[in-house]
Amino acid sequence: MTCYGNDTSLNITIPVVMIPKSSGEAIKKLFEAGRKVELLLYSPDSPNVDWSQVCLWMMAVGTVILASIWSDFIAYDKNDDPYNRLTPKESSNARKADSEKETLDISVMGAVIFVITASSFLLLLYYFISSWFVWVVIVLFCIGSIEGTHACIVTLISRICRNCEQKTVCLPMLGETPILSIVVLPFCAALAIFWAVNQHASYAWIFQDFLGICLMITILQVARLPNVMVASVLLCSAFVYDIFWVFVSPYIFGKSVMITVARGGGSSSESIPMVLKFPRLIDPWGGYNLIGFGDILFPGLLVSFTLRYDISNKKGILNGYFLWATIGYGFGLFLTYLAFYIMDGHGQPALLYLVPCTLGTVVALSLWRGELKDIWSYKSPPFSRSSVAAEA
């Protein structure tokens, strides 16, 4: 059959069928084996609600809560150690100073620079995304997740076995190092490498979520908001950032930059790992539902601050801010999924809903209680409540 020029007299139709990758691989194996293949085609509808969204909601809210209480959990664990009761005050003060150095208070300028840097990196990914570039991000994710997983596991084991952290060994260049830390590190590295090698396996999402949650918990222990003023600058900037790169960028770049990068740009079988993912449980088309790390970290910084503020000011669960900020985060995430279904599965900027529900809740509640001025320019005390209790 030959077509000449712009001849359109031939009526040719080529049916196109979309099937899951697993089904395509099964059909290919049957063809290669010389087997007879018969296909029955149908087009099922995706359900309006999938249980994977509920699971993702629980994972995100749980990560925010766990990261918020983690630092107080660690401080209590160390101060409750009977060995600390015999420690001289000078050593105790030295440990407090070391603890303060491990945290980084975000400033107003730092918040703005962070959002600008994130935008630049997003554009870099959008224009130069390729298999090798995504692998650079994967390697960086593995390095960060190894450190995060190591910190979380060592902390949990130390809490169960109080004497594990006391045993140390002197290593070249590293000095005195806990044996527990040396034993756990290879396990964490093996876990990250195993995920990187098998990231396309059906079970890989479990390891990615575990590594990602540990990484976010560690980040939220290092980076902290000093007050609501800085929180407002950071979250409002992130609010504009999310809306611009999801809804406005298609009019400038032709595509939604945020959604394109999140899906790997379509130029590679690899995808950016900076998300929590959960397989769709009842959707016949399969696939995963995702939530980005930023949708957990940005509001998580504020929720963590509210807990520290409540502890420093000896506020209860109901007359404090932590409970209401957490409820606001959960409700904002619910609104995100609701908008996702209303807009027929179009990707949503989660911070569009999360920022008003978290920051708005804290500001409105503090204004109603007459505490806005204090929480707006709040200055953290030198030491936490648990540290003072331990010294006493």
Contacts in CASP RR format, 6 or more apart in sequence:
PFRMAT RR
TARGET T0000
AUTHOR 0000-0000-0000
METHOD contacts of the structure
MODEL  1
MTCYGNDTSLNITIPVVMIPKSSGEAIKKLFEAGRKVELLLYSPDSPNVD
WSQVCLWMMAVGTVILASIWSDFIAYDKNDDPYNRLTPKESSNARKADSE
KETLDISVMGAVIFVITASSFLLLLYYFISSWFVWVVIVLFCIGSIEGTH
ACIVTLISRICRNCEQKTVCLPMLGETPILSIVVLPFCAALAIFWAVNQH
ASYAWIFQDFLGICLMITILQVARLPNVMVASVLLCSAFVYDIFWVFVSP
YIFGKSVMITVARGGGSSSESIPMVLKFPRLIDPWGGYNLIGFGDILFPG
LLVSFTLRYDISNKKGILNGYFLWATIGYGFGLFLTYLAFYIMDGHGQPA
LLYLVPCTLGTVVALSLWRGELKDIWSYKSPPFSRSSVAAEA
1 10 0 8 1.000
3 10 0 8 1.000
17 41 0 8 1.000
19 27 0 8 1.000
20 285 0 8 1.000
20 286 0 8 1.000
27 37 0 8 1.000
27 39 0 8 1.000
30 37 0 8 1.000
31 37 0 8 1.000
44 284 0 8 1.000
44 285 0 8 1.000
46 283 0 8 1.000
46 284 0 8 1.000
46 285 0 8 1.000
47 282 0 8 1.000
47 283 0 8 1.000
48 341 0 8 1.000
49 341 0 8 1.000
50 280 0 8 1.000
50 281 0 8 1.000
50 282 0 8 1.000
50 283 0 8 1.000
50 289 0 8 1.000
51 281 0 8 1.000
51 282 0 8 1.000
52 278 0 8 1.000
52 279 0 8 1.000
52 280 0 8 1.000
52 281 0 8 1.000
52 288 0 8 1.000
52 289 0 8 1.000
53 289 0 8 1.000
53 337 0 8 1.000
55 278 0 8 1.000
56 276 0 8 1.000
56 277 0 8 1.000
56 278 0 8 1.000
56 289 0 8 1.000
56 290 0 8 1.000
56 291 0 8 1.000
57 330 0 8 1.000
57 333 0 8 1.000
57 334 0 8 1.000
57 337 0 8 1.000
59 209 0 8 1.000
59 213 0 8 1.000
59 276 0 8 1.000
59 278 0 8 1.000
59 291 0 8 1.000
60 276 0 8 1.000
60 291 0 8 1.000
60 295 0 8 1.000
60 296 0 8 1.000
60 330 0 8 1.000
60 333 0 8 1.000
61 326 0 8 1.000
61 329 0 8 1.000
61 330 0 8 1.000
61 333 0 8 1.000
63 213 0 8 1.000
63 216 0 8 1.000
63 217 0 8 1.000
63 276 0 8 1.000
63 296 0 8 1.000
64 296 0 8 1.000
64 299 0 8 1.000
64 300 0 8 1.000
64 303 0 8 1.000
64 326 0 8 1.000
64 329 0 8 1.000
65 303 0 8 1.000
65 326 0 8 1.000
66 213 0 8 1.000
66 217 0 8 1.000
67 216 0 8 1.000
67 217 0 8 1.000
67 220 0 8 1.000
67 221 0 8 1.000
67 300 0 8 1.000
67 304 0 8 1.000
68 220 0 8 1.000
68 300 0 8 1.000
68 303 0 8 1.000
68 304 0 8 1.000
68 306 0 8 1.000
68 307 0 8 1.000
68 322 0 8 1.000
68 326 0 8 1.000
69 307 0 8 1.000
70 155 0 8 1.000
70 217 0 8 1.000
70 220 0 8 1.000
70 221 0 8 1.000
71 221 0 8 1.000
71 304 0 8 1.000
71 308 0 8 1.000
72 307 0 8 1.000
72 311 0 8 1.000
72 384 0 8 1.000
72 386 0 8 1.000
73 155 0 8 1.000
73 159 0 8 1.000
74 155 0 8 1.000
74 221 0 8 1.000
75 99 0 8 1.000
75 384 0 8 1.000
75 386 0 8 1.000
75 387 0 8 1.000
75 390 0 8 1.000
76 386 0 8 1.000
77 155 0 8 1.000
77 158 0 8 1.000
77 159 0 8 1.000
78 84 0 8 1.000
78 390 0 8 1.000
79 386 0 8 1.000
79 387 0 8 1.000
79 389 0 8 1.000
79 390 0 8 1.000
81 162 0 8 1.000
83 166 0 8 1.000
84 92 0 8 1.000
84 390 0 8 1.000
89 391 0 8 1.000
92 390 0 8 1.000
92 391 0 8 1.000
96 383 0 8 1.000
96 387 0 8 1.000
99 387 0 8 1.000
102 221 0 8 1.000
102 222 0 8 1.000
103 221 0 8 1.000
103 222 0 8 1.000
103 223 0 8 1.000
103 224 0 8 1.000
104 222 0 8 1.000
104 223 0 8 1.000
104 224 0 8 1.000
105 224 0 8 1.000
105 225 0 8 1.000
105 226 0 8 1.000
105 380 0 8 1.000
106 114 0 8 1.000
106 223 0 8 1.000
106 224 0 8 1.000
106 225 0 8 1.000
106 226 0 8 1.000
106 230 0 8 1.000
106 234 0 8 1.000
106 301 0 8 1.000
107 226 0 8 1.000
107 230 0 8 1.000
108 229 0 8 1.000
108 230 0 8 1.000
108 233 0 8 1.000
111 230 0 8 1.000
111 233 0 8 1.000
111 234 0 8 1.000
111 237 0 8 1.000
112 233 0 8 1.000
112 237 0 8 1.000
114 234 0 8 1.000
115 234 0 8 1.000
115 237 0 8 1.000
115 238 0 8 1.000
115 241 0 8 1.000
118 241 0 8 1.000
119 241 0 8 1.000
119 245 0 8 1.000
122 245 0 8 1.000
122 257 0 8 1.000
122 258 0 8 1.000
122 261 0 8 1.000
123 257 0 8 1.000
125 133 0 8 1.000
125 137 0 8 1.000
125 261 0 8 1.000
125 272 0 8 1.000
126 253 0 8 1.000
126 257 0 8 1.000
126 260 0 8 1.000
126 261 0 8 1.000
126 265 0 8 1.000
129 261 0 8 1.000
129 264 0 8 1.000
129 265 0 8 1.000
129 267 0 8 1.000
129 268 0 8 1.000
130 267 0 8 1.000
130 268 0 8 1.000
131 267 0 8 1.000
131 268 0 8 1.000
131 269 0 8 1.000
131 270 0 8 1.000
134 264 0 8 1.000
134 268 0 8 1.000
134 270 0 8 1.000
134 271 0 8 1.000
134 272 0 8 1.000
135 270 0 8 1.000
137 272 0 8 1.000
137 273 0 8 1.000
137 274 0 8 1.000
138 196 0 8 1.000
138 199 0 8 1.000
138 270 0 8 1.000
138 273 0 8 1.000
139 196 0 8 1.000
141 211 0 8 1.000
141 212 0 8 1.000
141 215 0 8 1.000
141 273 0 8 1.000
141 274 0 8 1.000
142 192 0 8 1.000
142 193 0 8 1.000
142 195 0 8 1.000
142 196 0 8 1.000
142 211 0 8 1.000
143 192 0 8 1.000
144 215 0 8 1.000
145 188 0 8 1.000
145 192 0 8 1.000
145 211 0 8 1.000
145 212 0 8 1.000
145 214 0 8 1.000
145 215 0 8 1.000
146 185 0 8 1.000
146 188 0 8 1.000
146 189 0 8 1.000
146 191 0 8 1.000
146 192 0 8 1.000
147 215 0 8 1.000
147 218 0 8 1.000
148 188 0 8 1.000
148 214 0 8 1.000
148 215 0 8 1.000
148 217 0 8 1.000
148 218 0 8 1.000
149 188 0 8 1.000
149 191 0 8 1.000
149 192 0 8 1.000
149 210 0 8 1.000
149 211 0 8 1.000
149 214 0 8 1.000
149 215 0 8 1.000
150 181 0 8 1.000
150 184 0 8 1.000
150 185 0 8 1.000
150 188 0 8 1.000
151 214 0 8 1.000
151 218 0 8 1.000
151 221 0 8 1.000
152 214 0 8 1.000
152 217 0 8 1.000
152 218 0 8 1.000
153 184 0 8 1.000
153 187 0 8 1.000
153 188 0 8 1.000
153 214 0 8 1.000
154 165 0 8 1.000
154 178 0 8 1.000
154 180 0 8 1.000
154 181 0 8 1.000
154 184 0 8 1.000
157 164 0 8 1.000
157 180 0 8 1.000
157 184 0 8 1.000
158 164 0 8 1.000
158 165 0 8 1.000
158 180 0 8 1.000
164 178 0 8 1.000
164 179 0 8 1.000
164 180 0 8 1.000
165 178 0 8 1.000
165 180 0 8 1.000
167 178 0 8 1.000
167 179 0 8 1.000
167 180 0 8 1.000
168 176 0 8 1.000
168 177 0 8 1.000
168 178 0 8 1.000
168 179 0 8 1.000
169 176 0 8 1.000
169 177 0 8 1.000
169 179 0 8 1.000
169 182 0 8 1.000
170 176 0 8 1.000
170 177 0 8 1.000
171 177 0 8 1.000
171 182 0 8 1.000
191 207 0 8 1.000
191 210 0 8 1.000
191 211 0 8 1.000
192 211 0 8 1.000
194 207 0 8 1.000
195 204 0 8 1.000
195 207 0 8 1.000
195 208 0 8 1.000
195 211 0 8 1.000
198 204 0 8 1.000
198 207 0 8 1.000
199 208 0 8 1.000
199 270 0 8 1.000
199 273 0 8 1.000
200 269 0 8 1.000
202 279 0 8 1.000
205 277 0 8 1.000
205 278 0 8 1.000
205 279 0 8 1.000
205 288 0 8 1.000
208 273 0 8 1.000
208 276 0 8 1.000
208 277 0 8 1.000
209 276 0 8 1.000
209 277 0 8 1.000
209 278 0 8 1.000
212 276 0 8 1.000
212 293 0 8 1.000
213 276 0 8 1.000
215 293 0 8 1.000
216 293 0 8 1.000
216 296 0 8 1.000
216 297 0 8 1.000
219 297 0 8 1.000
220 297 0 8 1.000
220 300 0 8 1.000
220 301 0 8 1.000
220 304 0 8 1.000
223 301 0 8 1.000
224 301 0 8 1.000
224 304 0 8 1.000
224 305 0 8 1.000
224 308 0 8 1.000
225 231 0 8 1.000
225 234 0 8 1.000
225 301 0 8 1.000
225 302 0 8 1.000
225 304 0 8 1.000
225 305 0 8 1.000
226 305 0 8 1.000
226 378 0 8 1.000
226 379 0 8 1.000
226 380 0 8 1.000
227 305 0 8 1.000
227 375 0 8 1.000
227 376 0 8 1.000
227 377 0 8 1.000
227 378 0 8 1.000
227 379 0 8 1.000
228 302 0 8 1.000
228 305 0 8 1.000
228 359 0 8 1.000
228 362 0 8 1.000
228 363 0 8 1.000
228 366 0 8 1.000
228 372 0 8 1.000
228 375 0 8 1.000
228 376 0 8 1.000
228 378 0 8 1.000
229 376 0 8 1.000
229 377 0 8 1.000
231 301 0 8 1.000
231 302 0 8 1.000
231 305 0 8 1.000
231 359 0 8 1.000
231 362 0 8 1.000
232 359 0 8 1.000
232 363 0 8 1.000
234 298 0 8 1.000
234 301 0 8 1.000
235 298 0 8 1.000
235 299 0 8 1.000
235 302 0 8 1.000
235 351 0 8 1.000
235 355 0 8 1.000
235 358 0 8 1.000
235 359 0 8 1.000
236 355 0 8 1.000
236 359 0 8 1.000
238 294 0 8 1.000
238 298 0 8 1.000
238 351 0 8 1.000
238 355 0 8 1.000
239 351 0 8 1.000
239 352 0 8 1.000
239 355 0 8 1.000
241 351 0 8 1.000
242 258 0 8 1.000
242 349 0 8 1.000
242 350 0 8 1.000
242 351 0 8 1.000
242 352 0 8 1.000
243 349 0 8 1.000
243 351 0 8 1.000
243 352 0 8 1.000
245 256 0 8 1.000
245 257 0 8 1.000
245 258 0 8 1.000
245 349 0 8 1.000
246 256 0 8 1.000
246 258 0 8 1.000
246 259 0 8 1.000
246 347 0 8 1.000
246 348 0 8 1.000
246 349 0 8 1.000
247 256 0 8 1.000
247 349 0 8 1.000
249 255 0 8 1.000
249 256 0 8 1.000
249 257 0 8 1.000
249 258 0 8 1.000
250 256 0 8 1.000
256 347 0 8 1.000
258 349 0 8 1.000
259 347 0 8 1.000
260 266 0 8 1.000
261 272 0 8 1.000
262 271 0 8 1.000
262 272 0 8 1.000
262 275 0 8 1.000
262 290 0 8 1.000
262 292 0 8 1.000
263 271 0 8 1.000
264 270 0 8 1.000
264 271 0 8 1.000
264 272 0 8 1.000
274 292 0 8 1.000
274 293 0 8 1.000
274 294 0 8 1.000
275 290 0 8 1.000
275 291 0 8 1.000
275 292 0 8 1.000
275 293 0 8 1.000
276 290 0 8 1.000
276 291 0 8 1.000
276 292 0 8 1.000
276 293 0 8 1.000
276 296 0 8 1.000
277 288 0 8 1.000
277 289 0 8 1.000
277 290 0 8 1.000
278 288 0 8 1.000
278 289 0 8 1.000
279 286 0 8 1.000
279 287 0 8 1.000
279 288 0 8 1.000
280 286 0 8 1.000
280 287 0 8 1.000
280 288 0 8 1.000
280 289 0 8 1.000
291 333 0 8 1.000
291 350 0 8 1.000
292 350 0 8 1.000
294 351 0 8 1.000
295 333 0 8 1.000
295 336 0 8 1.000
295 350 0 8 1.000
295 351 0 8 1.000
295 354 0 8 1.000
298 351 0 8 1.000
298 354 0 8 1.000
298 355 0 8 1.000
299 329 0 8 1.000
299 351 0 8 1.000
299 354 0 8 1.000
299 355 0 8 1.000
299 358 0 8 1.000
300 329 0 8 1.000
300 358 0 8 1.000
302 325 0 8 1.000
302 358 0 8 1.000
302 359 0 8 1.000
302 362 0 8 1.000
303 322 0 8 1.000
303 325 0 8 1.000
303 326 0 8 1.000
303 329 0 8 1.000
303 358 0 8 1.000
306 320 0 8 1.000
306 321 0 8 1.000
306 322 0 8 1.000
306 325 0 8 1.000
306 362 0 8 1.000
307 322 0 8 1.000
308 380 0 8 1.000
308 384 0 8 1.000
309 315 0 8 1.000
309 321 0 8 1.000
309 375 0 8 1.000
309 378 0 8 1.000
310 316 0 8 1.000
310 320 0 8 1.000
310 321 0 8 1.000
310 322 0 8 1.000
311 384 0 8 1.000
311 385 0 8 1.000
312 380 0 8 1.000
312 381 0 8 1.000
312 384 0 8 1.000
312 385 0 8 1.000
314 385 0 8 1.000
315 321 0 8 1.000
317 323 0 8 1.000
321 362 0 8 1.000
321 365 0 8 1.000
321 366 0 8 1.000
321 375 0 8 1.000
324 361 0 8 1.000
324 362 0 8 1.000
324 365 0 8 1.000
325 358 0 8 1.000
325 361 0 8 1.000
325 362 0 8 1.000
327 361 0 8 1.000
328 357 0 8 1.000
328 358 0 8 1.000
328 361 0 8 1.000
329 354 0 8 1.000
329 357 0 8 1.000
329 358 0 8 1.000
330 357 0 8 1.000
331 357 0 8 1.000
332 353 0 8 1.000
332 354 0 8 1.000
332 356 0 8 1.000
332 357 0 8 1.000
332 358 0 8 1.000
333 350 0 8 1.000
333 353 0 8 1.000
333 354 0 8 1.000
335 353 0 8 1.000
335 357 0 8 1.000
336 348 0 8 1.000
336 350 0 8 1.000
336 352 0 8 1.000
336 353 0 8 1.000
336 354 0 8 1.000
339 348 0 8 1.000
339 353 0 8 1.000
340 346 0 8 1.000
340 347 0 8 1.000
340 348 0 8 1.000
362 375 0 8 1.000
363 372 0 8 1.000
366 372 0 8 1.000
366 374 0 8 1.000
366 375 0 8 1.000
366 376 0 8 1.000
383 391 0 8 1.000
END
